[in-house]
Amino acid sequence: MYKKLVVYFCVIFLMIGCKVDPKINAPLPSNNLVEVIPQGWPQPNYTFSVNTISQDKFILGRALFYETMLSADNTISCGSCHQQVVAFAHANHAISHGINNLVGTRNAPALFNLTWSKNFMHDGGINNIEVQPLAPIQNTVEMAENINNVLAKLQASTKYKDLFNKAYGSETVDSQKMLRAMTQFMGLMYSYNSKYDLYKRGENNVQLSDAELRGYNLFLAKCNSCHKEPLFTDYAYRSNGTAINPFVNDSGRAKVTGLTQDKYKFKTPTLRNIALTKPYMHDGSLQTLNDCLNHYTNPITNTTNLDPLLIPIGIPMTSNEKQDIIAFLNTLTDYKLLADKRFADPNF
């Protein structure tokens, strides 16, 4: 009996000891990390020829993307305003909120297929993907932090010294390593597996419905001049006549160039995953896709530098045509990207 009791209590103590150890979560999968150029797509503007892709750099970049230490009060990460569930846009936020609930002036754009971009932000103010994170980090109403403070916080972290060592063979944290790791994470966010893509590639016998096919043909006739396949943007800066918010009076591209002819021009957004990324326009002023199409058929009031393609009467569309175009736009949602665990927050 005594021996049985001893064995019993030993087992109990072992079980208690196991419970005391913290749970160690296995890292999320990061396999198949390769540069992708889908068939028929142009060559990307940025390649990983210098910033060589590796699993450890990607994992570091993912940790940094979701790291709140990048903000002044340690509350805001890149992932706060770029959420995977809505294609890395900001769910139902017209204007994104930064530290201390401060409000900016523009809608947070969706993030994917970034290596094809030559310039970033709505006004194209950043010209290299490797330095793009510096803009929100140092913006006073977004993350409001100084890059040197960020590096100091990361250097003081045992977690990040280990991650940097695994990625680069040194515990030393510097801005180039940090930004290149983030570039690997963001640059590998590819969106090319929507219903539209499967249809175009002839995969899995995917067909468009009658409404979707009508919408596709209408899209080619009425929208493709600016939202060119296959990326669904021409990366140009245009004024589409979005009404001016008098409290902001955002001059768009002119803020970067200083040119009068660039006033109220903004970069053409991609329409991939557009069904998820509401509200719309650079200022989040339109709530639905139907609102967006109505904008082009209603009288346009802001005609300063209005794009010639919208002169003199916008884009004529009937109500039925609008519904068909929306049916087609819904085929641009890439559910594979939304469910890809490689890009999920490793903290959850």
FENLINSUL-V59189 format. One record per residue. N is the residue number from 1. PHI is phi in degrees with one decimal (NA if undefined). Layout:
BEGIN
N,PHI  N,PHI
END
This chain:
BEGIN
1,NA  2,-61.0  3,-63.6  4,-64.4  5,-65.0  6,-61.5  7,-61.4  8,-59.2  9,-68.1  10,-62.8  11,-62.5  12,-59.6  13,-63.8  14,-65.2  15,-64.6  16,-63.8  17,-60.9  18,-64.8  19,-69.4  20,-70.5  21,-62.2  22,-66.6  23,-70.8  24,-106.6  25,-82.0  26,-66.3  27,-61.7  28,-63.5  29,-61.1  30,-135.1  31,-78.0  32,57.6  33,-90.1  34,-137.5  35,-69.0  36,-120.4  37,-128.2  38,-58.1  39,-57.7  40,88.9  41,-88.4  42,-70.4  43,-67.5  44,-67.8  45,-74.8  46,-113.7  47,-120.1  48,-99.8  49,-65.6  50,-95.6  51,-86.2  52,-60.8  53,-70.0  54,-146.9  55,-61.9  56,-69.0  57,-67.4  58,-61.5  59,-62.8  60,-63.2  61,-61.8  62,-65.1  63,-61.2  64,-67.9  65,-61.2  66,-102.1  67,-92.5  68,-76.8  69,-66.2  70,-74.3  71,-106.9  72,-62.2  73,-104.9  74,59.5  75,-121.1  76,-117.8  77,-117.2  78,-58.6  79,-67.7  80,-64.3  81,-107.8  82,-130.4  83,-103.6  84,-58.1  85,-61.9  86,-121.1  87,60.5  88,61.8  89,-99.7  90,-112.0  91,-58.0  92,56.7  93,-113.7  94,-64.1  95,-126.1  96,-75.2  97,-104.9  98,-106.5  99,-64.0  100,55.8  101,60.1  102,-69.8  103,-111.4  104,-86.1  105,-124.4  106,-132.4  107,-78.3  108,-71.7  109,-74.4  110,-68.9  111,-119.0  112,-176.0  113,52.1  114,-73.0  115,-71.1  116,-86.2  117,-81.6  118,-90.8  119,-135.6  120,-127.6  121,78.4  122,-61.3  123,-104.1  124,69.9  125,-71.7  126,-114.8  127,-110.7  128,-151.1  129,-61.0  130,-69.7  131,-108.6  132,-56.2  133,-60.3  134,-62.9  135,-63.7  136,-68.1  137,-60.3  138,-98.2  139,-69.7  140,-68.1  141,-109.6  142,-107.9  143,-108.2  144,51.5  145,-117.0  146,-101.3  147,-59.7  148,-66.1  149,-65.9  150,-59.4  151,-62.3  152,-65.5  153,-65.7  154,-67.2  155,-65.1  156,-82.0  157,-96.1  158,-59.9  159,-57.4  160,-77.1  161,-60.2  162,-68.4  163,-65.9  164,-65.7  165,-64.7  166,-65.8  167,-78.9  168,-125.5  169,76.4  170,-154.3  171,-78.1  172,-68.5  173,-96.6  174,-138.8  175,-67.0  176,-64.6  177,-61.5  178,-59.4  179,-71.5  180,-70.4  181,-65.0  182,-64.4  183,-63.3  184,-62.7  185,-64.9  186,-72.5  187,-69.9  188,-93.7  189,-78.1  190,-99.6  191,-125.3  192,-151.8  193,-129.3  194,-78.3  195,-58.5  196,-56.8  197,-64.0  198,-61.9  199,-63.2  200,-66.0  201,-86.9  202,70.1  203,-94.1  204,55.5  205,59.3  206,-69.5  207,-126.1  208,-84.3  209,-68.3  210,-58.7  211,-65.7  212,-64.0  213,-69.1  214,-61.4  215,-63.4  216,-62.2  217,-64.8  218,-66.6  219,-59.4  220,-61.3  221,-79.8  222,-116.4  223,-123.9  224,-70.0  225,-62.2  226,-104.1  227,-103.4  228,-73.0  229,-65.1  230,-90.0  231,-87.9  232,62.8  233,-158.0  234,-103.9  235,60.9  236,-85.6  237,-109.2  238,-138.6  239,-99.8  240,-101.3  241,82.2  242,-55.6  243,-57.4  244,-83.6  245,-79.8  246,-65.3  247,-79.2  248,-113.2  249,48.8  250,-68.6  251,-86.6  252,67.3  253,-57.2  254,-62.5  255,-63.1  256,-89.9  257,-89.9  258,74.2  259,-94.1  260,-60.1  261,-71.1  262,-100.4  263,-63.5  264,69.4  265,-95.4  266,-133.5  267,-66.0  268,-61.2  269,-78.2  270,-69.9  271,-98.9  272,-63.0  273,61.3  274,-64.1  275,-64.6  276,-99.8  277,-101.3  278,-65.6  279,-75.3  280,-114.0  281,75.9  282,-60.2  283,-108.4  284,63.1  285,-83.5  286,-114.7  287,-91.2  288,-132.8  289,-64.7  290,-64.6  291,-58.9  292,-62.9  293,-68.9  294,-61.8  295,-55.1  296,-83.9  297,-106.4  298,-83.8  299,-58.6  300,-88.0  301,-92.3  302,-91.0  303,-102.0  304,-63.9  305,58.1  306,-55.4  307,-58.7  308,-55.8  309,-67.6  310,-102.2  311,-100.9  312,-98.0  313,-130.4  314,71.2  315,-124.1  316,-62.6  317,-150.6  318,-84.0  319,-60.6  320,-66.3  321,-64.3  322,-61.2  323,-65.3  324,-68.1  325,-63.1  326,-63.4  327,-58.6  328,-68.4  329,-58.7  330,-65.6  331,-77.4  332,-90.3  333,-77.8  334,-103.4  335,-69.6  336,-66.1  337,-62.6  338,-64.2  339,-102.3  340,-73.9  341,-66.0  342,-60.6  343,-104.8  344,-78.0  345,-65.0  346,-69.9  347,-83.2  348,-130.6
END
